[in-house]
Amino acid sequence: MRARVSDDILYIHKDDVPPYKKGGSIVRNSFFWALNSIAGRAYRDKDWEFECEVWFALARMLNSFMESGYLGLRETQLEFEPDDEIPELLRSASTWL
């Protein structure tokens, strides 16, 4: 999931947030609701926002979904631009594009 940090807010690109699908995969829908539950802002047509206070929980959640093997790495890992600095709390769940 493409990500960036600005003013201690993590933004996940709107096109990379997992969609909720009625009758869809239970794991994928659970992932959607888990992300939604800790997001500061989660609008349909905007990047999702996560305050730095939840980054530790976000990283744990992302790592848990990564380790489950039910979702692809590109769906569960934060991807930063090569010249971006990845915050310490997010490093375990992040990589560079």
C-alpha distances in whole Angstrom, upper triangle without the diagonal:
4,6,10,13,16,19,18,15,12,10,7,7,9,9,5,7,9,13,16,18,22,23,20,19,20,17,14,16,17,13,13,16,15,12,15,17,16,15,17,16,15,16,16,15,14,11,11,13,14,17,17,20,17,15,17,17,13,13,16,14,11,13,15,13,12,16,17,16,16,12,11,9,6,6,7,6,5,5,9,11,14,17,15,16,14,16,18,17,13,14,14,10,9,10,11,10
4,7,11,14,17,16,14,10,8,6,5,9,9,7,9,12,15,18,21,25,26,23,22,23,20,18,19,20,16,16,19,18,14,16,19,18,15,17,16,15,16,16,15,13,10,11,12,13,16,17,20,18,15,18,18,15,15,18,17,14,16,19,17,16,19,21,20,20,16,14,12,9,9,10,8,6,5,6,8,12,14,12,14,12,14,17,17,13,14,15,12,10,10,9,8
4,7,10,13,13,10,7,5,5,6,10,11,9,10,14,17,20,23,26,28,25,24,24,22,19,20,20,17,16,18,17,14,16,18,16,14,15,15,14,16,16,16,13,9,10,10,11,13,14,17,15,13,16,16,13,13,16,16,13,16,18,17,16,20,22,21,21,18,16,14,12,12,11,9,6,6,5,8,11,12,10,11,10,11,14,14,11,12,14,11,9,10,10,10
4,7,10,10,8,6,5,7,8,12,14,12,13,17,20,23,26,29,31,28,27,28,25,23,24,23,20,19,21,20,16,17,20,17,14,15,15,15,17,18,17,14,10,11,10,11,12,12,16,15,13,16,17,14,14,18,18,16,18,21,20,20,23,25,25,25,22,20,18,15,16,15,13,9,8,6,8,11,11,8,9,9,10,14,14,11,13,15,13,11,11,11,11
4,7,6,5,4,6,9,11,14,17,15,16,19,22,24,28,31,33,31,30,30,27,25,25,25,21,20,22,20,17,18,19,16,14,14,14,16,18,19,19,15,12,11,9,9,10,9,13,13,11,15,16,14,14,18,18,17,19,22,22,21,24,26,27,27,24,23,20,18,18,17,15,11,11,9,10,13,12,8,9,8,8,12,12,11,13,16,14,12,14,13,15
4,6,5,7,8,11,13,16,18,18,18,22,24,26,30,33,35,33,32,32,30,27,28,27,24,23,24,22,19,19,21,18,15,14,14,16,18,20,19,15,12,13,10,11,10,10,14,15,14,17,19,17,17,21,21,20,23,25,25,25,28,30,30,30,27,26,24,22,22,21,18,15,15,12,13,15,14,10,11,11,11,15,15,14,16,19,18,16,17,16,18
4,5,8,10,14,16,19,22,21,21,24,26,28,32,35,37,35,34,34,32,29,29,29,26,24,25,23,20,20,21,18,16,14,15,18,19,22,21,17,15,14,11,11,9,9,13,14,14,17,19,17,19,22,22,22,24,27,27,27,30,32,33,33,30,29,27,25,24,23,21,18,18,16,17,19,17,13,13,13,12,15,15,15,18,21,20,18,20,20,21
4,7,10,13,16,18,21,20,19,23,25,27,31,33,36,33,32,32,29,27,27,26,23,22,23,21,18,18,19,15,13,12,14,17,19,22,21,18,15,14,10,9,6,6,9,11,10,13,15,14,15,18,19,19,21,23,24,24,27,29,30,30,27,27,24,23,23,21,19,16,17,15,17,19,17,13,12,12,9,12,12,12,15,18,17,16,18,18,20
4,6,10,13,15,18,17,16,19,21,23,27,30,32,30,29,29,26,24,24,23,20,19,19,18,15,15,16,13,10,9,10,13,15,18,18,14,11,10,6,6,5,6,9,10,9,13,14,13,14,17,17,17,20,22,22,22,25,27,28,28,25,25,22,21,20,18,17,14,15,14,16,18,17,14,13,12,11,14,13,12,15,18,16,15,18,18,19
4,7,10,12,15,14,13,16,19,21,24,27,30,27,26,26,23,21,21,21,17,17,18,16,12,14,15,12,10,10,11,12,14,17,16,13,9,8,6,5,6,7,10,10,8,12,13,10,12,15,15,14,17,19,19,19,22,24,24,24,21,21,19,17,16,15,13,10,11,11,13,16,16,12,12,10,10,13,11,10,13,15,13,12,14,15,16
4,6,9,12,11,10,14,16,19,22,25,28,25,25,25,22,20,20,20,17,15,17,16,12,13,15,13,10,10,10,10,12,13,13,9,6,5,5,7,9,11,14,13,11,15,15,12,14,17,16,15,18,20,19,19,23,24,24,24,20,20,18,16,15,14,13,10,11,10,13,16,16,13,14,12,13,16,15,12,15,17,14,13,15,15,15
4,6,9,7,7,10,13,16,19,22,25,22,21,22,19,16,17,17,14,13,15,14,10,12,14,13,10,12,11,10,11,12,12,9,5,5,7,8,12,13,16,14,12,16,15,12,13,16,15,13,16,18,16,17,20,21,21,20,17,16,15,12,11,11,11,8,9,10,12,16,17,14,15,13,14,17,16,13,15,16,13,12,13,14,14
4,6,5,7,10,12,16,19,22,24,22,21,22,20,17,18,19,16,14,16,17,13,14,17,16,13,14,12,11,11,11,10,8,5,7,9,12,15,17,19,17,16,19,19,15,16,20,18,15,19,21,18,18,22,23,22,21,18,17,16,12,12,13,12,10,10,11,12,16,17,15,17,16,17,20,19,16,18,19,16,14,15,14,13
4,5,6,9,10,13,16,19,22,19,20,21,19,16,16,18,15,12,15,16,13,12,16,16,13,14,11,9,8,7,6,5,4,6,10,13,16,19,21,19,18,21,20,17,18,21,19,17,20,22,19,20,23,24,23,21,18,17,17,14,12,14,15,13,13,14,16,20,21,19,21,19,20,23,22,19,21,22,18,17,18,18,17
4,6,8,9,13,15,18,21,18,18,20,19,15,16,18,15,13,16,17,14,15,18,18,16,17,15,12,11,9,8,9,8,10,13,16,19,22,24,21,20,23,22,18,20,22,20,17,20,22,19,19,23,23,22,20,16,15,16,12,11,13,14,13,13,15,16,20,21,20,22,20,22,25,23,20,22,22,19,17,18,18,16
4,6,9,12,15,18,20,17,17,18,16,13,14,16,12,11,14,15,12,13,17,17,14,17,15,12,13,11,11,11,9,10,13,14,18,20,22,19,18,20,19,15,16,19,16,14,17,18,15,15,19,19,18,17,13,12,12,9,7,10,10,10,10,13,15,18,20,18,20,18,20,22,21,17,19,19,15,14,15,15,14
4,6,9,12,16,18,15,15,16,14,11,11,13,10,8,11,11,9,10,13,13,11,14,12,9,10,9,10,10,8,8,11,13,16,18,20,17,16,19,17,13,15,17,14,12,16,17,14,15,18,18,18,16,13,13,13,11,8,9,11,11,12,15,17,21,22,20,21,19,20,22,20,17,19,19,15,15,17,17,16
4,7,9,13,14,11,11,12,11,7,8,10,7,6,9,11,9,10,13,14,13,16,15,11,12,11,13,13,12,11,14,15,19,21,22,19,18,20,18,15,16,17,14,12,16,16,12,14,17,16,16,13,10,11,13,11,7,9,12,13,15,17,20,23,25,23,24,22,22,24,22,19,21,20,16,17,18,20,19
4,6,10,12,10,10,12,12,8,7,10,9,7,10,12,11,11,14,16,15,17,15,12,12,9,11,13,13,12,16,17,21,23,24,21,21,23,21,18,19,21,17,16,19,19,15,17,20,19,18,15,13,14,16,14,11,13,16,16,18,21,23,26,28,26,27,25,26,28,25,22,24,24,20,20,22,23,22
4,7,9,8,9,10,10,8,5,9,9,6,8,11,11,10,13,16,15,18,16,12,12,10,13,15,15,14,17,19,22,25,25,22,22,24,21,18,21,21,17,17,20,19,16,18,21,19,19,16,14,16,18,17,13,15,18,19,21,24,26,30,32,29,30,28,28,29,27,24,26,25,22,23,25,26,25
4,6,5,8,9,11,9,7,11,12,9,11,14,15,14,17,19,19,22,20,16,16,13,16,18,19,18,21,22,26,28,29,25,26,27,24,22,24,24,20,20,23,21,18,20,23,20,20,16,15,17,20,19,15,17,21,22,24,27,29,32,35,32,33,31,31,33,30,27,29,28,25,26,27,29,27
4,5,9,10,12,11,8,12,14,12,12,16,17,16,18,21,21,23,21,18,18,15,18,21,22,20,24,25,28,31,30,27,28,29,26,24,26,26,22,22,25,23,20,23,25,22,22,18,18,20,23,22,19,20,24,25,27,30,33,36,38,36,37,34,34,36,33,30,32,31,27,29,31,32,31
4,7,8,11,11,9,12,14,13,14,17,19,18,20,23,23,26,25,21,21,19,22,24,24,23,26,27,31,33,33,29,30,31,27,25,27,27,23,23,25,23,20,22,24,21,21,17,17,20,23,23,19,21,25,26,29,32,34,37,40,37,38,35,36,37,34,31,33,32,28,30,32,33,32
4,6,9,8,7,10,12,11,13,15,17,17,19,21,22,25,23,20,20,18,20,22,22,21,24,25,29,31,31,27,27,28,25,23,24,24,20,20,22,20,17,19,21,18,17,14,13,16,19,19,16,17,21,23,25,28,31,34,36,34,35,32,33,34,31,28,30,28,25,26,28,30,29
4,5,5,6,8,10,11,12,14,15,16,18,21,21,25,24,20,21,19,22,23,23,21,24,24,28,29,29,26,26,26,23,21,22,21,18,17,19,17,14,16,17,14,14,10,10,13,17,17,14,15,19,21,23,27,30,32,35,33,33,30,31,32,29,26,28,26,22,24,26,28,27
4,6,5,6,8,10,10,12,14,15,16,19,20,23,23,20,21,20,23,24,23,21,24,23,27,28,28,24,24,24,21,19,21,20,16,16,18,15,13,15,16,13,14,10,11,15,17,18,15,15,19,22,24,28,31,33,36,33,34,30,30,31,28,25,27,25,22,24,26,29,28
4,5,5,6,9,10,10,12,14,15,17,18,22,22,19,21,20,22,23,22,20,22,21,24,25,25,21,21,21,18,16,17,16,13,13,14,12,9,12,13,10,10,7,8,12,14,15,12,12,16,18,21,25,28,30,33,30,30,27,27,27,24,22,24,21,18,21,23,25,25
4,5,5,6,9,10,11,12,14,16,17,20,19,16,18,16,19,20,18,17,19,19,23,24,24,21,20,21,18,16,17,17,13,12,15,13,10,12,14,12,12,8,7,10,13,13,10,10,14,16,19,22,25,28,30,28,28,25,26,27,24,21,23,21,18,19,21,23,23
4,5,5,6,9,10,10,12,15,15,19,18,15,16,15,18,19,18,16,19,19,22,24,24,20,21,22,18,16,18,18,14,14,17,15,12,15,17,15,15,12,11,14,16,16,12,13,17,18,21,24,27,30,32,30,30,27,27,28,25,23,25,23,20,21,24,26,25
4,5,5,6,9,10,10,13,14,18,18,15,17,17,20,20,19,17,18,18,21,22,22,18,19,19,16,14,16,15,11,12,14,12,10,13,15,13,14,11,11,15,16,17,13,13,16,18,21,24,27,30,32,29,29,26,26,26,23,21,23,21,18,20,23,26,26
4,6,5,6,8,10,11,12,16,16,13,16,15,18,18,16,14,16,15,18,20,20,16,16,16,13,11,13,13,9,9,12,10,8,11,13,11,13,10,9,12,13,13,10,9,12,14,17,20,24,26,28,26,26,22,22,23,20,17,19,18,15,17,19,22,22
4,6,5,6,9,11,11,14,13,10,12,12,15,15,14,11,14,14,17,19,19,16,16,18,15,12,15,15,11,11,15,14,11,14,17,15,16,13,12,14,15,14,11,11,14,15,18,20,23,26,28,26,26,23,23,24,21,19,21,20,17,18,21,23,22
4,5,5,6,9,10,13,13,10,13,13,16,16,16,13,14,14,17,19,18,15,16,17,14,12,15,15,12,13,16,14,13,16,18,17,18,16,15,17,18,18,14,14,17,17,20,23,26,29,31,28,28,24,24,25,21,20,22,21,18,20,23,25,25
4,5,5,7,9,12,13,12,15,15,18,18,16,13,14,12,15,17,16,12,13,14,10,9,12,11,8,10,13,11,10,14,16,15,17,15,14,16,17,17,14,12,15,15,19,21,25,27,29,26,25,22,21,22,18,17,19,18,15,18,21,23,24
4,5,6,6,10,10,9,12,13,16,14,12,9,10,9,12,14,14,11,11,13,10,8,11,11,8,9,13,12,11,14,16,16,17,16,14,16,16,15,12,10,13,13,16,18,21,24,26,22,22,19,18,20,16,14,17,17,14,15,19,21,21
4,6,5,8,8,6,9,11,14,13,12,8,10,10,13,15,15,12,13,15,13,11,14,15,12,13,16,16,15,17,20,19,21,19,17,19,19,18,15,14,16,16,19,20,23,27,28,24,24,22,21,22,19,17,21,20,17,19,22,23,24
4,6,8,10,9,12,14,17,16,15,11,11,10,12,15,14,11,13,14,11,10,14,14,11,13,17,16,15,18,20,20,22,20,19,21,21,21,17,16,18,18,21,23,26,29,30,26,26,23,21,22,19,18,21,21,18,20,23,26,26
4,6,9,9,13,15,18,16,14,10,9,7,9,11,10,7,9,11,8,8,11,12,10,12,15,15,15,18,20,20,22,21,19,21,20,20,17,15,16,16,19,20,23,26,27,23,22,20,18,19,15,15,18,18,16,18,21,23,24
4,5,6,10,12,14,12,10,7,6,5,8,11,11,8,10,13,11,9,13,14,12,13,17,17,17,19,21,22,23,22,20,21,20,19,16,15,16,15,17,18,21,24,25,21,21,19,17,19,16,15,18,19,16,17,20,22,23
4,7,10,13,15,12,11,8,5,5,6,10,10,9,11,14,13,12,15,17,16,17,20,21,20,22,25,25,27,26,23,24,23,22,20,18,19,17,19,20,22,26,25,22,21,19,18,20,17,16,20,21,19,20,22,24,25
4,6,10,11,9,8,6,5,7,9,13,14,12,14,17,16,14,17,19,18,18,21,22,21,23,26,26,27,26,23,24,23,22,19,19,19,17,19,20,22,26,26,22,23,21,20,22,20,18,22,23,20,21,23,24,24
4,7,9,7,7,5,7,9,12,15,16,14,15,18,17,14,17,19,17,17,20,21,19,21,24,24,25,23,21,21,21,19,17,17,18,16,18,19,22,25,26,23,24,22,21,23,21,19,22,23,20,20,22,23,23
4,6,5,7,7,9,12,15,18,20,18,19,22,20,18,21,23,20,20,24,24,22,24,27,27,27,25,22,23,23,21,18,19,20,19,20,21,23,27,27,24,25,24,24,26,24,22,25,26,23,23,25,25,24
4,6,8,9,12,15,18,21,23,20,21,24,22,19,22,24,21,20,24,24,22,24,27,26,26,24,21,22,22,20,17,18,20,19,20,21,23,27,28,25,27,25,26,28,26,24,26,27,23,23,25,25,24
4,7,9,12,16,19,22,24,22,22,25,24,21,23,26,23,22,26,26,24,25,29,28,28,26,23,23,23,20,18,20,21,19,20,20,22,25,26,24,26,25,25,28,27,24,27,28,24,23,24,24,23
4,6,9,13,16,19,21,19,19,23,22,19,21,24,22,20,24,25,23,24,28,28,28,26,23,23,22,19,17,19,19,17,17,18,19,23,23,21,23,22,22,25,24,21,24,25,22,21,22,22,21
4,6,10,13,16,18,16,16,20,19,16,18,21,19,17,21,22,21,21,25,25,25,24,21,20,19,17,15,16,16,13,14,14,16,20,20,18,19,18,18,22,20,18,20,22,18,17,19,18,18
4,7,10,13,15,13,13,17,16,13,15,18,16,15,19,20,18,19,23,23,24,22,19,20,19,17,14,14,15,13,14,15,17,21,21,18,19,17,17,20,18,16,19,20,17,16,18,19,19
4,7,10,12,10,11,14,14,12,14,17,16,15,19,20,19,20,24,24,25,24,21,22,20,18,17,16,16,13,15,15,17,21,21,17,17,16,15,18,16,14,17,19,16,16,18,19,20
4,7,8,7,7,11,11,9,11,14,13,13,16,18,18,19,22,23,24,24,21,21,20,19,17,15,15,12,15,15,18,21,21,17,17,14,13,15,13,12,15,16,14,15,18,19,20
4,5,6,7,10,11,10,13,15,15,16,18,20,20,21,24,25,27,27,24,25,23,22,20,18,17,15,17,17,19,22,21,18,16,15,12,14,12,12,16,17,16,16,19,20,22
4,5,5,8,10,10,11,14,15,15,17,19,20,21,23,25,27,27,25,25,23,22,21,18,17,15,17,16,19,21,20,16,14,12,9,11,9,10,13,15,14,15,18,19,22
4,6,7,9,10,12,13,14,16,17,19,20,22,23,25,27,27,25,26,24,24,22,20,19,17,20,19,22,24,24,20,18,16,12,13,10,12,15,16,16,17,20,22,25
4,6,5,6,9,10,10,12,14,15,17,18,20,21,23,23,22,23,21,21,19,16,16,15,18,18,21,24,24,20,18,15,13,13,10,10,14,14,13,15,19,21,23
4,5,5,6,9,10,10,12,14,15,16,18,20,22,22,20,21,18,18,17,14,13,12,15,15,18,20,20,17,15,12,9,10,6,6,10,11,10,12,15,17,20
4,5,5,6,9,10,11,12,15,15,17,19,21,22,20,21,19,20,18,15,14,13,17,17,21,22,22,19,17,13,10,9,6,7,10,10,10,12,16,19,21
4,5,5,6,9,10,11,12,14,15,17,19,20,19,20,18,19,17,14,14,14,17,19,22,24,25,21,19,16,14,13,9,10,13,12,11,14,18,20,23
4,5,5,6,9,10,11,12,14,15,17,18,16,17,15,16,14,11,11,10,14,15,19,21,22,19,17,14,12,13,9,8,11,10,9,11,15,18,19
4,5,5,6,9,10,10,12,14,16,17,15,16,14,14,13,10,9,9,13,14,18,19,21,17,16,12,11,10,7,6,8,7,5,8,12,15,18
4,6,5,6,9,10,11,12,15,16,15,16,15,16,15,11,11,12,16,18,22,23,24,21,19,16,14,13,10,9,11,8,8,11,15,19,21
4,5,5,6,9,10,11,13,14,13,14,13,15,13,9,11,12,16,18,22,24,25,22,21,17,16,16,12,11,13,11,9,12,16,19,21
4,5,5,6,9,10,11,12,10,11,10,11,9,6,7,9,12,15,19,20,22,20,19,15,15,15,12,10,11,9,6,9,13,16,17
4,5,5,6,9,10,12,11,12,10,12,11,8,8,10,14,16,20,21,23,21,19,16,16,14,12,10,11,7,6,9,12,16,18
4,5,5,6,9,10,11,12,11,14,12,9,11,13,17,20,23,25,27,24,23,19,19,18,15,13,14,11,10,13,16,20,21
4,5,5,7,7,7,9,9,11,9,7,9,12,16,19,22,24,26,24,23,20,20,19,17,15,15,13,10,13,16,19,20
4,6,6,8,7,7,6,9,9,6,7,11,14,17,20,22,24,22,22,18,19,18,16,14,14,11,9,11,13,16,17
4,5,8,9,10,9,13,12,10,11,14,17,20,24,24,27,25,24,21,21,20,18,16,15,12,11,14,16,19,20
4,6,8,10,10,14,12,10,13,16,19,23,26,27,30,28,27,24,24,23,21,19,19,15,14,16,18,22,23
4,6,7,8,12,11,10,12,16,18,22,25,26,29,27,27,24,25,24,22,20,19,16,14,16,18,21,21
4,7,9,12,10,10,13,17,19,23,26,27,30,28,29,25,26,26,24,21,21,19,16,18,19,22,22
4,7,8,6,7,10,14,16,19,22,24,27,25,26,22,24,24,22,19,19,17,14,15,17,19,19
4,5,5,7,9,12,13,17,20,21,24,23,24,21,23,23,22,18,18,16,13,14,14,16,16
4,5,5,6,9,10,14,17,18,21,20,20,17,19,20,19,15,14,13,10,10,10,13,13
4,6,6,8,8,12,14,16,19,18,19,17,19,20,19,15,15,14,11,10,10,11,10
4,6,8,10,14,16,19,21,20,21,18,19,20,19,15,16,15,11,11,12,14,13
4,7,9,13,16,18,21,19,19,16,17,18,16,12,13,12,8,9,11,14,14
4,6,10,13,15,17,15,15,12,14,15,13,10,10,9,5,5,7,10,11
4,7,10,12,14,12,12,10,11,13,12,8,9,9,6,4,6,8,9
4,7,9,12,10,11,9,12,14,14,11,10,12,9,6,5,5,6
4,6,8,6,8,7,10,13,14,11,10,13,11,7,6,5,6
4,6,5,8,9,13,16,17,14,13,16,15,11,9,6,5
4,6,8,10,13,16,18,15,14,16,15,12,9,5,6
4,7,9,13,15,18,16,15,18,17,14,12,8,10
4,6,9,12,15,13,12,15,15,11,10,8,10
4,6,9,12,10,10,13,14,11,10,9,12
4,6,8,7,6,10,10,7,8,8,12
4,6,5,6,10,11,9,11,12,15
4,5,5,8,10,10,12,14,17
4,6,7,9,10,13,15,18
4,6,6,6,9,12,15
4,5,5,7,10,14
4,6,8,12,15
4,7,11,13
4,7,10
4,7
4
